[in-house]
Amino acid sequence: MLIHHARSLLFLPASNERAIAKARDLPCDMVILDLEDAVANDRKEEARSNAVAALQQGFGNRLKAARINVAGTPWHGVEMVAMKAAPVDYVVLPKVEDPRQVKDVFSVTQKPVIAMIESAKGALAAPSIAAAEGTAALFVGVNDLRLDLRIPAAVGRAGLSLVLQQTVLAARAAGIAVFDGVYNRLDDLAGLQAECIEGHALGFDGKTLIHPGQIDIANRLFGPDPQAVVDARRLIEAATGGAERFEGRMIETMHVVEARALVARADAVTPSR
């Protein structure tokens, strides 16, 4: 699967071997083994060892990523070396505020980097971060963003709307994928659904998740609508080139391109694993 087809990207603490084992049977599109915030400092070495072993075993057809700790921490260098040798598809780098951070990790690991936009500085630098050599995608780190921007969690995401849209714009301008931030309320599936609908409307490719119970909603709401796929296939078959009438509306080359992209996404994610 190509990264821009991913709908559900599940963070797992790399210190939790049981959760990692269960992930091999989950229908998420990407597994992200977390070495950073989800792991206590005294378990960092254990988590790194677990992550390397899990990556070597693999996760079927799911994309594999690992979130490392930032530069300046005691674990950053050794984790980069470990990821260079590990069979990981992507390295997730938190708290990115300068494209040089991405370039440094990419130069050491030789693996494409997913940069997390988690601060005001990161948001303002998002275009240059997205365009940096080695950047494969952007994640929005909503929790850290709220803290940095002093936005209370209780007021919803209205205060984050500018950063969310700017991050999408930066990614699209650079031609890379972009994914919405996590939803913290594990028992509030209606809230998760509303946030996925909003994220999809803003242009995000998929959503980062923190619990297996969130996967099905993300897959459904970020996946292609079945009827839209049927309509797209019909449009592709009917198109003969140039501007023309199709089922009561005018279409041209851009509509065919859009329809082919939708069909390609549907083919990539169906059936869910």
N, C-alpha and C positions, 0 to 999 in steps of 0.2 A: 504494500500500500504506500502511495505517496503521502507525504506529511500533510499536504493541503486537503487531502480527502478525510483526514481524521476528524471524528466527531466527539469522541469521549477519550480524555487523557487522564488516567487515574494515578494520583500520587499515592505511594506506599512507603511507610517507614522501612528503610533497608535493614533496620534492627529487628523487624518482625518477620521471622522466617515463616510462620504460619500464614500470615496474610499474603506473603509472596507466593507461597505454594498454591493458595486458593486462586490467585490472580490468573493462573494458567487455564482456568475454566470459565473466566469471566468474558463477557462480550465487549470489553472496551477495545478501542483501536490502538491505544498506546499505554504502556505501563511505564511509570516514572519512579524509579527507586530513589528515595529521598535520603541523602546523606546530610542535609542541612537542618532546617528548623524542626523536623519531626524526630530528630535523634538527639538524645542527651549527650553532653560533651564526653562523659565517661564511657559511652558506647560507640564512639565514632569509629574506632578501629574494627570493632566487631561488625558494624554496619557496612564498612567498606569491604570486608572479607565476604560478608553475606551477598552483597551486591555483585561482586565479581563472580562468585559461584553461581548465582541465579542467572546472570547474563550468559554465562557459559552454557547453562542448561537450556536457556531460551524460553520464549513465551509463544511458541507456535508462530502464527502469521502476524502477531501483534508487533507494532513498532516498540523498540526498547530504548529507554532513556534513563539517565541518572542525573540527579541534581547534586552538584558539588557545592562545597563551601567557598566563600569569596576569598580573594587575595587578602592577605593580612591575618588570616586565621592559621592556626598550626596545621590544619589538615589540607589546605588548598593544594599545595605542591604535590604531596603524595597521592592525592585523589586524581589529579591530572595525569600523573604517571600511570596510575592504575587504569584509568579510562582509555589511555592510549593503547594499552595491551588488551583491554576487554572488548568483547564483541558487542559493543553498544552502538546504536544507530545515531543517537544524539546526546550531547552533553548540555544539560540545563544549567545556566549560570544566573544566580539570583542577584538582585540589587545592582543591575547594570546602569551606569550613569555616563559612561564614556566608551566610544567604540574601541579604544585600546584594550579594554578589559576582554572584549570578545576576541580580538586579534591575538592576545597573549594566550588565551585558552586554546584557541584553534591551532596556533603554532605548535603548542606542546602536545595536545591530544591527537591532532590531525583528524578530528571528528567534527561534523557540523554542530554549531552551537545554537541553542534556543536561549535568547536573552530575555530576562524578566524585567519589565518596566514596573518599578515599585516605589518611585519617589518623584518629587517635582523635578529634580534635576534629570532623572531618567526620562520623564515625559517630554521635557523640552529638547532632550538630545535624541529622542526616538528616531527621527529621520536618518541621522548619521549612524546610529547603532544598527538600524535595519539595513543600511547600505554597506556596512562593514564587511570586509572579507571574512568568511566563515559563518556569518549569521544566516541561519536557515529559517527561523521563525521568531515571533515575539509572543511572550505571555504577558498578561496583565496581572500583577500581584496586588489585588484589590485591598487586602488587609493592611499591608504596609503603606499603600497609597493613602488610605483613610487616615492612618496615623500621621503620616508626613504632612498631609493637607489639613489636618485637624477637623476631619469630617466625622461626626458621630455615626456609629453603625446603625443606630435606631432610625435615622432619617432616610434610609434607602440609598439609591445610587445616583440621585439627581446631581449631587455635587461632583460626581466622578464622570459625568457624561462627556465633558469636553476631552478629558484624558482618554477615555475609551475610544471616542471617535478619532482623535489625533493618532492614537496607536494603530488603528485600522488604516488610516490614511498613510502613515509612515510605511507600514508593511506593504500595502498595495503599490505605493510608489516604487518600492524596492523589488517588487515581484516575489515576495515571500509570504508564508502563511502567518496567521495571527489567531490567537486563542484567548477567549474570555477567562476571567478569573474564577476562583472557587466560590462555592456557596456554602456557608458555614452551618446553617441550620439543618441538621441531618434529618429531623423528623418532619420538616416542612416541605413536602414534595410539591405542593401548590406554589409555594414561593420559588422553588427551583424551576418549575415549569415556566413561571412568569419571567424569570431572569433569563432562561434559555431563549424564550421568544424575543425578548428585548435584545439579547446578544446577537441572535441571528439577524434581526432587523438592522442592527448596526453594521453588519458585514463580517462578523467573526466566523471563522471556519468551523470552530467547535468550542468545547468547554473543558477546562481543567476541573478535576473532581477530587474529592477526598474520601468518598465512601462508595462501595460497590452498589448500594441501593440507588445511587444517582445515575448509573450508567444508562439504563433503558430510556429514561426521559431525555438525556442528552442525545442519544443515538436517534431517537424518533424526531426530535425537534431540529437537530442540525443535519439530519439526513434528508435526501431528496423526497419531496412529496410524490407518492406513487402515481397520482393522476397527472402531475406535472411531467413526470418521466414519460408516461404514455403519450401525452401531447407533444413532447419534444421529439420523440421518435417519429411521430406522424409528420411533424413539421420538416424534419430532416429528409424524410422520404419524398415529401411533396415539393421541396424547394428545387428550382431549376437554375437559380442564379439571378442576381440583380433584384430590384424591387418588384414585388408581385403580391397578389392578393392570396391570402390563406385563411380560410374559415372566418371571413368577415373582417379581417384586419390586414394591414400592410406589413410585410416582412421584407428584410433584405439580408445581406451577408452577416451583419452583426447578430441577428437573431438566430441564424444557423450556428454560428460559433457558440453562442450562449447555450443553445439546445445540445450541442455536442458535449460541452463541458458538463452539463447536467447529467447526461447519459453516462459519461465517463465516471462521474462521481457515484452514480447509482450502481454501476457495474463493479466499482471498487469496494463498496461497502455491503453488497448483497451477495449471499446471505450473511447476517451478522454471525460472528463466531461465538 
